[in-house]
């Protein structure tokens, strides 16, 4: 993995609690992992948001909106601009969620109609709209898409923003942006305005990334995600667990308390798991020696940042 990707992740963090991105195969099984990740983040980060299940619900609904309603394969490259993407940023005052996925022109018209109808409605009116939708007879797919968006926007508590960008003759790229809690006054750092990170995700074939604080709960959710995304034979699961235990023991002691820790699963045909963070120069030297002795790859960022070095260790996954 090019160290530029890890540097972009630490830069994109910008002092916030954590960032998470997913651009893998989008299996249904990840919904449970996102609930766990949402609970782990909400339970551990310093936030003014209330309602523990709120973040998890919005994450799952946004994810399922991609799973159920993204258009089929386009003529564009698999790891190009048509790649579906799911991004989360967690701040002390709130969170932001950004998704994008290809849709047909007919789907785009329906989404535009639904989202326009939601503009300016408070929680009570959104609840009424949701209840009317449940009672209304309609085709299951269409009704599900509309109801999911309504409830997601209601739970988020913020005004949705969206746009459609042309892809090919039959498809457009649907982007949706939601904020939970207080809006971020520093709009320039928003995922909505970030063009570098999505490009690097595609360039490095990133299934998912995480950068931020590290707890056992966050680790458990991410490792489950990595296991489902890139499954191994039953007789190889113990070997993978041992590999992760070795990698964790190798890297995490060198990352200062409070992180940030950077974790990336990348590579399509030959997946690689990379983990690291900003370490002091003495730790960088020790880490380099130990990584080479553990049959792992390692890369360093230059120049040092505030006297620290960005170090990433890589193992086949």
Secondary structure as the mmCIF struct_conf table of DSSP 4:
data_model
#
loop_
_struct_conf.conf_type_id
_struct_conf.id
_struct_conf.beg_label_comp_id
_struct_conf.beg_label_asym_id
_struct_conf.beg_label_seq_id
_struct_conf.end_label_comp_id
_struct_conf.end_label_asym_id
_struct_conf.end_label_seq_id
HELX_RH_AL_P HELX_RH_AL_P1 UNK A 3 UNK A 13
TURN_TY1_P TURN_TY1_P1 UNK A 14 UNK A 15
BEND BEND1 UNK A 16 UNK A 17
STRN STRN1 UNK A 18 UNK A 22
BEND BEND2 UNK A 24 UNK A 24
TURN_TY1_P TURN_TY1_P2 UNK A 28 UNK A 29
HELX_RH_AL_P HELX_RH_AL_P2 UNK A 30 UNK A 44
BEND BEND3 UNK A 45 UNK A 45
HELX_RH_AL_P HELX_RH_AL_P3 UNK A 52 UNK A 69
BEND BEND4 UNK A 75 UNK A 76
TURN_TY1_P TURN_TY1_P3 UNK A 78 UNK A 79
BEND BEND5 UNK A 80 UNK A 80
TURN_TY1_P TURN_TY1_P4 UNK A 81 UNK A 82
BEND BEND6 UNK A 83 UNK A 83
STRN STRN2 UNK A 85 UNK A 90
BEND BEND7 UNK A 92 UNK A 93
STRN STRN3 UNK A 94 UNK A 104
HELX_RH_AL_P HELX_RH_AL_P4 UNK A 105 UNK A 118
TURN_TY1_P TURN_TY1_P5 UNK A 119 UNK A 120
HELX_RH_AL_P HELX_RH_AL_P5 UNK A 123 UNK A 135
BEND BEND8 UNK A 136 UNK A 136
HELX_RH_AL_P HELX_RH_AL_P6 UNK A 140 UNK A 156
BEND BEND9 UNK A 158 UNK A 158
STRN STRN4 UNK A 161 UNK A 166
BEND BEND10 UNK A 168 UNK A 170
STRN STRN5 UNK A 171 UNK A 181
BEND BEND11 UNK A 182 UNK A 182
HELX_LH_PP_P HELX_LH_PP_P1 UNK A 183 UNK A 184
BEND BEND12 UNK A 185 UNK A 185
HELX_RH_3T_P HELX_RH_3T_P1 UNK A 187 UNK A 189
BEND BEND13 UNK A 190 UNK A 190
HELX_RH_3T_P HELX_RH_3T_P2 UNK A 191 UNK A 193
HELX_RH_AL_P HELX_RH_AL_P7 UNK A 196 UNK A 203
TURN_TY1_P TURN_TY1_P6 UNK A 204 UNK A 205
STRN STRN6 UNK A 206 UNK A 212
HELX_RH_AL_P HELX_RH_AL_P8 UNK A 216 UNK A 229
TURN_TY1_P TURN_TY1_P7 UNK A 230 UNK A 230
HELX_RH_3T_P HELX_RH_3T_P3 UNK A 234 UNK A 236
HELX_RH_AL_P HELX_RH_AL_P9 UNK A 237 UNK A 251
HELX_RH_3T_P HELX_RH_3T_P4 UNK A 252 UNK A 254
BEND BEND14 UNK A 255 UNK A 255
HELX_LH_PP_P HELX_LH_PP_P2 UNK A 256 UNK A 256
TURN_TY1_P TURN_TY1_P8 UNK A 257 UNK A 258
STRN STRN7 UNK A 261 UNK A 266
BEND BEND15 UNK A 268 UNK A 270
STRN STRN8 UNK A 272 UNK A 280
HELX_RH_AL_P HELX_RH_AL_P10 UNK A 281 UNK A 293
TURN_TY1_P TURN_TY1_P9 UNK A 294 UNK A 295
STRN STRN9 UNK A 297 UNK A 300
BEND BEND16 UNK A 302 UNK A 303
STRN STRN10 UNK A 305 UNK A 305
TURN_TY1_P TURN_TY1_P10 UNK A 306 UNK A 307
STRN STRN11 UNK A 308 UNK A 316
#
